[in-house]
Amino acid sequence: MKIEKKSWPEQFQKILDGAKTYDLRLADFECRPGDILVMKEWDPKTKSYTGRAIEKTITYVGKTKGQAFWTKEDVEKYGFQIISFK
């Protein structure tokens, strides 16, 4: 399955450079190893896509509710997932 998600420029570039091989996401969608994560660069300043995209194969999905990056309500509803890719 292919899953498309926004990626802000700084994080997108780290993935593109190979320095970042995981992604922390709100667990409001299903994914599993073998799925393709399509990250589309999103500029929050212009509120538009830049046209750059990266496809990565998901190798591991771990879920937790132990962080505080999103609202308490969303965390309680969905939890978190850390996505590793190659």
DSSP file (Angstrom, degrees, kcal/mol; ACC not computed):
  #  RESIDUE AA STRUCTURE BP1 BP2  ACC     N-H-->O    O-->H-N    N-H-->O    O-->H-N    TCO  KAPPA ALPHA  PHI   PSI    X-CA   Y-CA   Z-CA
    1    1 A M              0   0    0      0, 0.0    35,-2.8     0, 0.0     2,-0.4   0.000 360.0 360.0 360.0 141.6    0.0    0.0    0.0
    2    2 A K  E     -a   36   0A   0     33,-0.2     2,-0.5    35,-0.1    35,-0.2  -0.867 360.0-167.9 -99.8 133.7    1.2    3.6   -0.7
    3    3 A I  E     -a   37   0A   0     33,-2.9    35,-3.4    -2,-0.4     2,-0.4  -0.987   7.1-152.7-124.2 122.6    0.7    6.2    2.0
    4    4 A E  E     +a   38   0A   0     -2,-0.5     2,-0.3    33,-0.2    35,-0.2  -0.825  20.8 168.0-100.3 133.6    1.1    9.9    1.2
    5    5 A K  E     -a   39   0A   0     33,-2.7    35,-2.8    -2,-0.4     2,-0.2  -0.981  34.9-109.1-140.5 151.6    2.1   12.3    4.0
    6    6 A K  E     -a   40   0A   0     -2,-0.3     2,-0.4    33,-0.2    35,-0.2  -0.487  28.9-166.4 -74.8 149.7    3.4   15.9    4.2
    7    7 A S  E     -a   41   0A   0     33,-2.0    35,-2.8    -2,-0.2    -2,-0.0  -0.970  19.0-127.8-139.7 124.0    7.0   16.5    5.2
    8    8 A W     >  -     0   0    0     -2,-0.4     4,-2.8    33,-0.2     3,-0.3  -0.362  32.7-105.0 -70.4 152.8    8.2   19.9    6.2
    9    9 A P  H  > S+     0   0    0      0, 0.0     4,-2.6     0, 0.0     5,-0.2   0.822 115.1  49.8 -50.8 -46.5   11.4   21.2    4.4
   10   10 A E  H  > S+     0   0    0      1,-0.2     4,-1.6     2,-0.2     5,-0.1   0.933 117.4  40.3 -62.7 -45.8   14.0   20.7    7.2
   11   11 A Q  H  > S+     0   0    0     -3,-0.3     4,-2.0     2,-0.2    -1,-0.2   0.895 113.5  55.0 -68.9 -40.0   12.9   17.1    7.9
   12   12 A F  H  X S+     0   0    0     -4,-2.8     4,-2.7     1,-0.2    -2,-0.2   0.924 107.7  49.4 -57.4 -46.5   12.4   16.3    4.2
   13   13 A Q  H  X S+     0   0    0     -4,-2.6     4,-2.5     1,-0.2     6,-0.2   0.882 108.0  53.4 -64.5 -38.7   16.0   17.4    3.4
   14   14 A K  H  X>S+     0   0    0     -4,-1.6     5,-1.6     2,-0.2     6,-1.5   0.889 111.9  45.7 -63.2 -38.4   17.4   15.2    6.3
   15   15 A I  H ><5S+     0   0    0     -4,-2.0     3,-1.0     4,-0.2    -2,-0.2   0.929 112.1  50.9 -67.7 -45.3   15.6   12.2    4.8
   16   16 A L  H 3<5S+     0   0    0     -4,-2.7    -2,-0.2     1,-0.3    -1,-0.2   0.880 109.9  50.4 -58.5 -40.0   16.8   13.1    1.3
   17   17 A D  H 3<5S-     0   0    0     -4,-2.5    -1,-0.3    -5,-0.2    -2,-0.2   0.602 114.5-118.2 -75.4 -11.7   20.4   13.4    2.6
   18   18 A G  T <<5S+     0   0    0     -3,-1.0    -3,-0.2    -4,-0.5    -2,-0.1   0.476  85.9 113.3  87.5   2.5   20.1   10.0    4.3
   19   19 A A  S   <S+     0   0    0     -5,-1.6     2,-0.5    -6,-0.2    -4,-0.2   0.776  73.2  50.7 -76.9 -26.5   20.7   11.4    7.7
   20   20 A K        +     0   0    0     -6,-1.5    -2,-0.2    -9,-0.1    -1,-0.2  -0.959  54.8 168.8-118.7 121.3   17.1   10.6    8.9
   21   21 A T        +     0   0    0     -2,-0.5    64,-2.4    -3,-0.1     2,-0.3   0.036  62.0  51.6-121.0  25.0   15.8    7.0    8.4
   22   22 A Y  E     -C   84   0B   0     62,-0.3     2,-0.3    64,-0.0    62,-0.3  -0.926  62.2-148.7-147.7 169.9   12.7    7.2   10.5
   23   23 A D  E     -C   83   0B   0     60,-2.1    60,-3.6    -2,-0.3     2,-0.6  -0.978   9.1-144.1-147.0 135.7    9.6    9.4   11.0
   24   24 A L  E     +C   82   0B   0     -2,-0.3     2,-0.3    58,-0.2    58,-0.2  -0.889  33.5 169.0 -98.9 122.1    7.5   10.1   14.0
   25   25 A R  E     -C   81   0B   0     56,-2.8    56,-2.2    -2,-0.6     2,-0.2  -0.944  43.9 -99.0-133.8 151.2    3.8   10.5   13.1
   26   26 A L  E     -C   80   0B   0     -2,-0.3     2,-2.0    54,-0.2    54,-0.2  -0.542  41.6-124.1 -62.5 133.3    0.5   10.7   14.8
   27   27 A A  S    S+     0   0    0     52,-1.8    -1,-0.1    -2,-0.2    53,-0.1  -0.252  73.7 123.2 -82.8  53.0   -0.9    7.2   14.7
   28   28 A D        +     0   0    0     -2,-2.0     2,-0.3    53,-0.1    -1,-0.2   0.193  69.1  47.0 -98.0  15.3   -4.1    8.3   12.9
   29   29 A F  S    S-     0   0    0     -3,-0.2     2,-0.4    49,-0.1     0, 0.0  -0.973  83.9-112.6-148.5 158.8   -3.5    6.0   10.0
   30   30 A E        +     0   0    0     -2,-0.3     2,-0.3     2,-0.0    -2,-0.0  -0.751  39.5 155.6 -96.0 140.7   -2.6    2.3    9.5
   31   31 A C        -     0   0    0     -2,-0.4    -2,-0.0     4,-0.0    30,-0.0  -0.972  14.3-171.5-154.5 160.5    0.7    1.2    8.0
   32   32 A R    >   -     0   0    0     -2,-0.3     3,-2.3   -31,-0.1    26,-0.2  -0.966  42.5 -68.1-149.2 162.0    2.9   -1.9    8.1
   33   33 A P  T 3  S+     0   0    0      0, 0.0    26,-0.2     0, 0.0     3,-0.1  -0.258 119.5  34.2 -53.2 137.8    6.3   -3.1    7.0
   34   34 A G  T 3  S+     0   0    0     24,-3.1    25,-0.1     1,-0.4     2,-0.0   0.062  89.7 118.8 100.3 -23.1    6.5   -3.4    3.3
   35   35 A D    <   -     0   0    0     -3,-2.3    23,-3.0    23,-0.1     2,-0.5  -0.335  66.7-118.9 -69.0 158.4    4.1   -0.4    2.7
   36   36 A I  E     -aB   2  57A   0    -35,-2.8   -33,-2.9    21,-0.2     2,-0.7  -0.899  18.3-154.1-103.7 124.1    5.5    2.6    0.7
   37   37 A L  E     -aB   3  56A   0     19,-3.4    19,-2.3    -2,-0.5     2,-0.7  -0.883   7.4-162.5 -97.7 116.2    5.6    5.9    2.5
   38   38 A V  E     -aB   4  55A   0    -35,-3.4   -33,-2.7    -2,-0.7     2,-0.6  -0.882   5.2-163.9-101.1 110.0    5.5    8.8    0.0
   39   39 A M  E     -aB   5  54A   0     15,-2.9    15,-2.2    -2,-0.7     2,-0.5  -0.854   1.1-163.6 -99.4 121.0    6.6   12.0    1.7
   40   40 A K  E     -aB   6  53A   0    -35,-2.8   -33,-2.0    -2,-0.6    13,-0.2  -0.905  25.9-116.4-106.8 123.3    5.7   15.1   -0.2
   41   41 A E  E     -a    7   0A   0     11,-2.3     9,-2.1    -2,-0.5    10,-0.5  -0.380  34.0-168.8 -64.2 128.2    7.6   18.3    0.8
   42   42 A W  E     - B   0  49A   0    -35,-2.8     7,-0.2     7,-0.2   -30,-0.1  -0.976  15.0-147.3-122.6 126.9    5.2   20.8    2.3
   43   43 A D  E  >> - B   0  48A   0      5,-2.9     4,-1.7    -2,-0.4     5,-1.3  -0.845   5.4-164.3 -95.6 110.4    6.1   24.4    2.9
   44   44 A P  T  45S+     0   0    0      0, 0.0    -1,-0.1     0, 0.0     5,-0.1   0.738  87.0  58.8 -67.7 -20.9    4.2   25.7    6.0
   45   45 A K  T  45S+     0   0    0      1,-0.2    -2,-0.0     3,-0.1    -3,-0.0   0.918 119.3  26.6 -72.6 -43.4    5.0   29.3    5.1
   46   46 A T  T  45S-     0   0    0      2,-0.2    -1,-0.2    -3,-0.2     3,-0.1   0.558 100.6-133.6 -93.7  -9.8    3.4   29.2    1.7
   47   47 A K  T  <5 +     0   0    0     -4,-1.7     2,-0.3     1,-0.2    -2,-0.0   0.915  69.3 103.6  54.7  46.8    1.0   26.4    2.7
   48   48 A S  E   <S-B   43   0A   0     -5,-1.3    -5,-2.9     0, 0.0    -1,-0.2  -0.982  77.3 -96.5-150.9 160.4    1.7   24.5   -0.5
   49   49 A Y  E     -B   42   0A   0     -2,-0.3    -7,-0.2    -7,-0.2    -8,-0.1  -0.519  22.5-145.7 -75.9 146.8    3.7   21.5   -1.8
   50   50 A T  E     -     0   0A   0     -9,-2.1    -1,-0.1     2,-0.2    -8,-0.1   0.665  41.5-111.0 -86.3 -17.7    7.1   22.3   -3.3
   51   51 A G  E    S+     0   0A   0    -10,-0.5     2,-0.3     1,-0.4    -9,-0.1   0.251  81.4 118.0 102.8 -11.1    6.9   19.5   -5.9
   52   52 A R  E     +     0   0A   0    -11,-0.2   -11,-2.3     2,-0.0    -1,-0.4  -0.692  37.2 173.4 -90.5 144.5    9.6   17.3   -4.3
   53   53 A A  E     -B   40   0A   0     -2,-0.3     2,-0.4   -13,-0.2   -13,-0.2  -0.990  17.1-159.0-147.6 152.0    8.7   13.8   -3.0
   54   54 A I  E     -B   39   0A   0    -15,-2.2   -15,-2.9    -2,-0.3     2,-0.5  -0.992   8.0-151.4-131.1 138.0   10.5   10.8   -1.6
   55   55 A E  E     +B   38   0A   0     -2,-0.4     2,-0.4   -17,-0.2   -17,-0.2  -0.956  19.3 177.1-110.9 129.9    9.3    7.2   -1.5
   56   56 A K  E     -B   37   0A   0    -19,-2.3   -19,-3.4    -2,-0.5     2,-0.5  -0.979  29.0-124.4-131.3 143.2   10.6    4.9    1.3
   57   57 A T  E     -B   36   0A   0     -2,-0.4    29,-1.5   -21,-0.2     2,-0.3  -0.761  30.1-124.8 -86.4 126.2    9.7    1.4    2.1
   58   58 A I  E     +D   85   0B   0    -23,-3.0   -24,-3.1    -2,-0.5    27,-0.3  -0.554  32.8 173.0 -72.9 129.3    8.5    1.0    5.7
   59   59 A T  E     +     0   0B   0     25,-2.6     2,-0.3     1,-0.4    26,-0.2   0.625  64.5  12.7-109.5 -21.0   10.6   -1.6    7.6
   60   60 A Y  E     -D   84   0B   0     24,-1.1    24,-2.1   -28,-0.1     2,-0.4  -0.983  53.8-164.1-157.7 143.2    9.3   -1.2   11.1
   61   61 A V  E     +D   83   0B   0     -2,-0.3     2,-0.4    22,-0.2    22,-0.2  -0.978  11.8 178.6-132.3 120.3    6.3    0.4   12.9
   62   62 A G  E     -D   82   0B   0     20,-2.0    20,-3.0    -2,-0.4     2,-0.4  -0.976  11.5-157.2-120.0 136.0    6.3    1.0   16.7
   63   63 A K  E     +D   81   0B   0     -2,-0.4     2,-0.3    18,-0.3    18,-0.3  -0.883  19.2 156.8-116.1 146.3    3.4    2.7   18.4
   64   64 A T  E     -D   80   0B   0     16,-1.5    16,-4.0    -2,-0.4   -37,-0.2  -0.964  37.5-150.4-154.4 165.5    3.4    4.5   21.8
   65   65 A K  S    S+     0   0    0     -2,-0.3    14,-0.1    14,-0.3    16,-0.0   0.073  70.8 104.0-123.1  20.5    1.5    7.1   23.7
   66   66 A G        +     0   0    0     14,-0.0     2,-0.2     2,-0.0    -1,-0.1   0.159  62.7  74.1 -95.0  18.1    4.5    8.3   25.7
   67   67 A Q        -     0   0    0     -3,-0.1     3,-0.1     8,-0.0    12,-0.1  -0.734  62.0-144.6-123.6 173.7    5.3   11.7   24.0
   68   68 A A        +     0   0    0     -2,-0.2     4,-0.1     1,-0.1    -2,-0.0  -0.257  57.5 114.8-137.5  51.3    3.7   15.2   23.9
   69   69 A F  S    S+     0   0    0      2,-0.1     2,-0.2     3,-0.0    -1,-0.1   0.748  77.2  42.6 -89.7 -25.9    4.1   16.7   20.5
   70   70 A W  S    S-     0   0    0      1,-0.2     5,-0.0    -3,-0.1     0, 0.0  -0.547 106.6 -64.1-112.2 177.5    0.4   16.8   19.6
   71   71 A T     >  -     0   0    0     -2,-0.2     4,-2.5     1,-0.1     5,-0.2  -0.248  44.8-119.0 -61.8 151.2   -2.7   17.8   21.5
   72   72 A K  H  > S+     0   0    0      1,-0.2     4,-2.6     2,-0.2     5,-0.2   0.876 114.5  55.0 -58.6 -38.3   -3.5   15.6   24.5
   73   73 A E  H  > S+     0   0    0      2,-0.2     4,-2.0     1,-0.2    -1,-0.2   0.925 109.6  45.0 -62.9 -45.8   -6.8   14.7   22.9
   74   74 A D  H  >>S+     0   0    0      2,-0.2     4,-3.2     1,-0.2     5,-0.7   0.894 113.4  50.6 -66.0 -39.8   -5.2   13.5   19.7
   75   75 A V  H  X5S+     0   0    0     -4,-2.5     4,-1.4     1,-0.2    -2,-0.2   0.926 112.1  46.9 -64.0 -43.9   -2.5   11.5   21.6
   76   76 A E  H  <5S+     0   0    0     -4,-2.6    -1,-0.2    -5,-0.2    -2,-0.2   0.866 117.7  43.6 -65.2 -35.2   -5.2    9.9   23.7
   77   77 A K  H  <5S+     0   0    0     -4,-2.0    -2,-0.2    -5,-0.2    -1,-0.2   0.920 135.1   9.1 -75.3 -44.7   -7.3    9.1   20.7
   78   78 A Y  H  <5S-     0   0    0     -4,-3.2    -3,-0.2     1,-0.2    -2,-0.2   0.756  81.5-154.3-111.1 -31.0   -4.5    7.8   18.3
   79   79 A G     << -     0   0    0     -4,-1.4   -52,-1.8    -5,-0.7     2,-0.3  -0.413  35.0 -72.9  75.1-164.3   -1.2    7.4   20.2
   80   80 A F  E     -CD  26  64B   0    -16,-4.0   -16,-1.5   -54,-0.2     2,-0.3  -0.817  34.1-158.4-124.2 163.1    2.1    7.7   18.2
   81   81 A Q  E     -CD  25  63B   0    -56,-2.2   -56,-2.8    -2,-0.3     2,-0.5  -0.987   8.1-150.8-141.7 140.2    4.0    5.7   15.7
   82   82 A I  E     -CD  24  62B   0    -20,-3.0   -20,-2.0    -2,-0.3     2,-0.6  -0.943  17.8-157.6-106.8 126.9    7.6    5.7   14.8
   83   83 A I  E     -CD  23  61B   0    -60,-3.6   -60,-2.1    -2,-0.5     2,-0.3  -0.918   4.6-163.7-112.8 120.0    8.2    4.6   11.2
   84   84 A S  E     +CD  22  60B   0    -24,-2.1   -25,-2.6    -2,-0.6   -24,-1.1  -0.782  16.8 174.6 -97.0 146.4   11.6    3.3   10.1
   85   85 A F  E       D   0  58B   0    -64,-2.4   -27,-0.2    -2,-0.3   -49,-0.0  -0.951 360.0 360.0-146.6 166.3   12.4    3.1    6.4
   86   86 A K              0   0    0    -29,-1.5   -28,-0.1    -2,-0.3    -1,-0.1   0.313 360.0 360.0-131.2 360.0   15.1    2.3    3.9
